[in-house]
Amino acid sequence: MPFFGNKFSPKKAPSRKKNSGFGKETVGDLVTDQRNVHLQLNEQQFIFENGEWIPETGGTSAAYKSNKKLKKKLQDLEEENNLLQLKYEMVINMLTQATAENHANHKEMETIKKGRRNRSKS
């Protein structure tokens, strides 16, 4: 008689039954020539590209494509906005420099005029 008995010994798992309705397609059937995986759930088809599932058919397909276009447009507009902000800062810096030089020239001219006045009075 074993010390622990059969209570602690694991039972054998029953053998699995083959499912005839599922898995008729092989992996080769699911993968196309471009090496993309296609999946169909109810009426929707999905394709796995670049690490993400992309809907090909169904209601979400149009929304996905529209969303992708909007994201691209948003990225382009953000890049254009960044470029315009950079140009704006450059113009402001140029204007500031020109104003400072103009102010310095104006003061220099006033000192020259004062020097001439003082010479003419003496």
Backbone as CSV, one residue per row, in Angstrom:
resi,resn,N_x,N_y,N_z,CA_x,CA_y,CA_z,C_x,C_y,C_z
1,MET,0.838,-1.175,0.000,0.000,0.000,0.000,0.886,1.242,0.000
2,PRO,0.710,2.142,-1.029,1.516,3.359,-1.075,1.150,4.289,0.073
3,PHE,2.121,5.051,0.469,1.938,5.943,1.613,0.900,7.029,1.312
4,PHE,0.963,7.648,0.135,0.032,8.724,-0.216,-1.194,8.225,-0.969
5,GLY,-1.144,7.102,-1.537,-2.291,6.541,-2.245,-2.469,7.163,-3.615
6,ASN,-3.613,6.949,-4.227,-3.894,7.435,-5.568,-4.484,8.841,-5.593
7,LYS,-4.793,9.413,-4.456,-5.395,10.743,-4.418,-4.485,11.803,-5.042
8,PHE,-3.199,11.654,-4.839,-2.271,12.681,-5.295,-1.654,12.394,-6.656
9,SER,-1.866,11.254,-7.185,-1.305,10.962,-8.505,-2.244,11.512,-9.573
10,PRO,-1.680,12.197,-10.592,-2.537,12.827,-11.606,-3.201,11.774,-12.489
11,LYS,-4.405,12.103,-12.931,-5.130,11.209,-13.827,-4.687,11.513,-15.254
12,LYS,-4.819,10.544,-16.096,-4.481,10.740,-17.499,-5.562,11.589,-18.149
13,ALA,-5.121,12.535,-18.995,-6.061,13.378,-19.733,-6.671,12.555,-20.848
14,PRO,-7.988,12.720,-21.089,-8.601,11.954,-22.185,-8.037,12.425,-23.527
15,SER,-7.970,11.529,-24.475,-7.439,11.887,-25.783,-8.419,12.824,-26.490
16,ARG,-7.891,13.741,-27.259,-8.718,14.728,-27.947,-9.365,14.137,-29.175
17,LYS,-10.559,14.630,-29.444,-11.270,14.186,-30.629,-10.896,15.095,-31.789
18,LYS,-10.851,14.550,-32.956,-10.564,15.359,-34.135,-11.821,16.105,-34.524
19,ASN,-11.663,17.409,-34.764,-12.788,18.250,-35.165,-12.810,18.307,-36.677
20,SER,-13.827,17.758,-37.275,-13.861,17.693,-38.730,-14.311,19.004,-39.366
21,GLY,-15.017,19.883,-38.646,-15.534,21.115,-39.223,-14.538,22.260,-39.187
22,PHE,-13.566,22.198,-38.319,-12.631,23.305,-38.145,-11.248,22.864,-38.590
23,GLY,-10.524,23.764,-39.203,-9.148,23.475,-39.571,-9.011,22.735,-40.877
24,LYS,-10.004,22.820,-41.751,-9.878,22.183,-43.056,-8.830,22.902,-43.890
25,GLU,-8.735,24.218,-43.679,-7.754,24.990,-44.419,-6.388,24.821,-43.779
26,THR,-5.394,24.727,-44.599,-4.038,24.647,-44.085,-3.462,26.053,-43.983
27,VAL,-2.331,26.156,-43.362,-1.685,27.465,-43.237,-1.342,28.000,-44.622
28,GLY,-1.006,27.126,-45.536,-0.700,27.543,-46.905,-1.887,28.179,-47.586
29,ASP,-3.105,27.730,-47.255,-4.300,28.333,-47.836,-4.561,29.722,-47.265
30,LEU,-4.196,29.932,-46.016,-4.444,31.220,-45.365,-3.432,32.287,-45.769
31,VAL,-2.265,31.863,-46.194,-1.203,32.804,-46.544,-1.158,32.938,-48.056
32,THR,-1.185,34.187,-48.544,-1.163,34.420,-49.985,0.270,34.486,-50.485
33,ASP,0.408,34.813,-51.760,1.734,34.888,-52.364,2.584,35.990,-51.741
34,GLN,1.933,37.072,-51.265,2.680,38.170,-50.658,3.016,37.878,-49.201
35,ARG,2.699,36.713,-48.742,2.968,36.274,-47.363,2.149,37.073,-46.360
36,ASN,0.904,37.364,-46.697,-0.027,38.031,-45.790,-1.049,37.018,-45.305
37,VAL,-1.392,37.083,-44.041,-2.377,36.177,-43.467,-3.757,36.815,-43.601
38,HIS,-4.707,36.055,-44.130,-6.089,36.513,-44.276,-6.945,35.771,-43.260
39,LEU,-7.908,36.463,-42.684,-8.792,35.879,-41.684,-10.203,36.368,-41.947
40,GLN,-11.169,35.464,-41.845,-12.562,35.851,-42.039,-13.332,35.522,-40.773
41,LEU,-13.976,36.540,-40.198,-14.839,36.393,-39.038,-16.212,36.903,-39.427
42,ASN,-17.181,36.011,-39.457,-18.536,36.332,-39.923,-18.456,36.936,-41.317
43,GLU,-18.922,38.172,-41.499,-18.907,38.789,-42.825,-17.675,39.657,-43.050
44,GLN,-16.807,39.738,-42.083,-15.645,40.624,-42.216,-14.393,39.822,-42.527
45,GLN,-13.569,40.384,-43.408,-12.275,39.795,-43.714,-11.187,40.733,-43.225
46,PHE,-10.126,40.159,-42.675,-8.993,40.920,-42.168,-7.728,40.383,-42.809
47,ILE,-6.749,41.259,-42.938,-5.437,40.873,-43.447,-4.397,41.377,-42.452
48,PHE,-3.376,40.564,-42.214,-2.322,40.930,-41.272,-1.154,41.490,-42.064
49,GLU,-0.947,42.814,-41.943,0.130,43.494,-42.656,0.902,44.376,-41.701
50,ASN,2.207,44.309,-41.796,3.094,45.179,-41.013,2.760,45.159,-39.534
51,GLY,2.432,43.993,-39.016,2.210,43.855,-37.575,0.852,44.289,-37.080
52,GLU,-0.111,44.518,-37.957,-1.451,44.904,-37.507,-2.510,44.282,-38.409
53,TRP,-3.688,44.048,-37.830,-4.810,43.490,-38.576,-5.561,44.626,-39.245
54,ILE,-5.726,44.519,-40.547,-6.394,45.557,-41.325,-7.682,44.969,-41.894
55,PRO,-8.827,45.608,-41.627,-10.081,45.087,-42.190,-10.146,45.335,-43.699
56,GLU,-10.522,44.293,-44.435,-10.646,44.421,-45.889,-12.083,44.646,-46.305
57,THR,-13.026,43.996,-45.618,-14.431,44.138,-45.962,-15.220,44.408,-44.694
58,GLY,-16.457,44.800,-44.847,-17.315,45.064,-43.698,-17.380,46.547,-43.389
59,GLY,-18.135,46.875,-42.370,-18.353,48.274,-42.008,-17.114,48.964,-41.497
60,THR,-16.219,48.235,-40.850,-15.032,48.876,-40.285,-13.966,49.136,-41.326
61,SER,-14.066,48.509,-42.485,-13.052,48.692,-43.524,-13.008,50.133,-44.011
62,ALA,-14.179,50.696,-44.308,-14.219,52.084,-44.796,-13.764,53.046,-43.712
63,ALA,-14.176,52.786,-42.487,-13.766,53.653,-41.376,-12.257,53.569,-41.160
64,TYR,-11.690,52.372,-41.290,-10.250,52.203,-41.100,-9.476,52.970,-42.172
65,LYS,-9.929,52.821,-43.427,-9.233,53.507,-44.524,-9.355,55.025,-44.379
66,SER,-10.530,55.486,-43.985,-10.722,56.918,-43.772,-9.855,57.412,-42.625
67,ASN,-9.798,56.631,-41.560,-8.979,56.996,-40.407,-7.499,57.046,-40.773
68,LYS,-7.060,56.097,-41.596,-5.663,56.068,-42.023,-5.323,57.306,-42.851
69,LYS,-6.245,57.688,-43.767,-6.031,58.891,-44.577,-5.980,60.136,-43.695
70,LEU,-6.877,60.205,-42.702,-6.903,61.362,-41.811,-5.631,61.446,-40.964
71,LYS,-5.131,60.306,-40.530,-3.879,60.303,-39.756,-2.721,60.806,-40.602
72,LYS,-2.676,60.376,-41.881,-1.619,60.833,-42.782,-1.728,62.341,-43.013
73,LYS,-2.964,62.822,-43.223,-3.199,64.254,-43.431,-2.785,65.044,-42.187
74,LEU,-3.128,64.511,-40.995,-2.765,65.169,-39.741,-1.251,65.251,-39.598
75,GLN,-0.560,64.168,-39.923,0.898,64.169,-39.831,1.505,65.191,-40.792
76,ASP,0.979,65.248,-42.019,1.478,66.227,-42.990,1.245,67.660,-42.506
77,LEU,0.063,67.921,-41.948,-0.250,69.264,-41.460,0.609,69.641,-40.255
78,GLU,0.896,68.669,-39.388,1.766,68.953,-38.242,3.182,69.288,-38.706
79,GLU,3.668,68.561,-39.715,5.000,68.863,-40.247,5.028,70.249,-40.886
80,GLU,3.980,70.590,-41.633,3.905,71.910,-42.254,3.823,73.002,-41.189
81,ASN,3.056,72.743,-40.132,2.936,73.705,-39.032,4.286,73.922,-38.358
82,ASN,5.038,72.855,-38.132,6.360,72.986,-37.520,7.294,73.811,-38.401
83,LEU,7.231,73.578,-39.712,8.068,74.343,-40.635,7.689,75.822,-40.622
84,LEU,6.381,76.105,-40.621,5.930,77.502,-40.604,6.307,78.190,-39.285
85,GLN,6.242,77.472,-38.174,6.655,78.056,-36.896,8.142,78.394,-36.916
86,LEU,8.942,77.530,-37.516,10.381,77.784,-37.619,10.647,79.013,-38.478
87,LYS,9.951,79.105,-39.607,10.117,80.278,-40.475,9.678,81.554,-39.756
88,TYR,8.576,81.479,-39.012,8.079,82.639,-38.260,9.120,83.107,-37.252
89,GLU,9.720,82.167,-36.522,10.745,82.530,-35.537,11.952,83.167,-36.213
90,MET,12.333,82.668,-37.399,13.463,83.247,-38.111,13.162,84.677,-38.549
91,VAL,11.951,84.927,-39.048,11.573,86.280,-39.473,11.542,87.219,-38.275
92,ILE,11.016,86.768,-37.161,10.984,87.599,-35.943,12.401,87.929,-35.486
93,ASN,13.305,86.944,-35.532,14.696,87.207,-35.151,15.357,88.202,-36.102
94,MET,15.087,88.064,-37.411,15.650,89.012,-38.379,15.095,90.413,-38.146
95,LEU,13.808,90.524,-37.863,13.185,91.818,-37.601,13.763,92.449,-36.330
96,THR,13.957,91.635,-35.309,14.541,92.149,-34.065,15.951,92.665,-34.301
97,GLN,16.734,91.909,-35.075,18.096,92.337,-35.362,18.103,93.633,-36.170
98,ALA,17.247,93.729,-37.173,17.194,94.940,-37.994,16.748,96.138,-37.159
99,THR,15.798,95.936,-36.253,15.334,97.026,-35.386,16.452,97.485,-34.464
100,ALA,17.196,96.524,-33.910,18.309,96.888,-33.011,19.383,97.656,-33.777
101,GLU,19.702,97.218,-34.987,20.704,97.935,-35.791,20.209,99.324,-36.147
102,ASN,18.954,99.471,-36.500,18.367,100.771,-36.827,18.428,101.698,-35.617
103,HIS,18.104,101.156,-34.461,18.137,101.959,-33.228,19.573,102.413,-32.940
104,ALA,20.544,101.511,-33.116,21.950,101.869,-32.880,22.407,102.925,-33.882
105,ASN,22.032,102.810,-35.140,22.386,103.801,-36.152,21.753,105.154,-35.838
106,HIS,20.512,105.150,-35.393,19.822,106.390,-35.042,20.538,107.101,-33.897
107,LYS,20.943,106.352,-32.878,21.656,106.970,-31.750,23.010,107.501,-32.201
108,GLU,23.667,106.765,-33.062,24.970,107.204,-33.561,24.827,108.496,-34.362
109,MET,23.784,108.600,-35.166,23.556,109.819,-35.937,23.257,110.990,-35.007
110,GLU,22.508,110.753,-33.940,22.218,111.841,-32.987,23.485,112.323,-32.311
111,THR,24.368,111.410,-31.957,25.624,111.839,-31.319,26.492,112.620,-32.306
112,ILE,26.472,112.229,-33.582,27.237,112.964,-34.600,26.655,114.367,-34.767
113,LYS,25.325,114.476,-34.807,24.675,115.782,-34.946,24.997,116.673,-33.751
114,LYS,24.975,116.094,-32.549,25.301,116.884,-31.357,26.751,117.349,-31.412
115,GLY,27.627,116.509,-31.905,29.041,116.881,-32.031,29.215,118.018,-33.029
116,ARG,28.492,118.034,-34.113,28.570,119.103,-35.101,28.021,120.399,-34.527
117,ARG,26.932,120.293,-33.783,26.359,121.498,-33.178,27.329,122.128,-32.187
118,ASN,27.955,121.273,-31.413,28.910,121.796,-30.436,30.109,122.430,-31.143
119,ARG,30.549,121.912,-32.268,31.678,122.487,-32.994,31.272,123.810,-33.637
120,SER,30.049,123.875,-34.144,29.620,125.108,-34.794,29.403,126.227,-33.786
121,LYS,29.051,125.919,-32.560,28.845,126.934,-31.531,30.185,127.453,-31.026
122,SER,31.176,126.637,-31.089,32.445,127.121,-30.540,33.278,127.885,-31.480
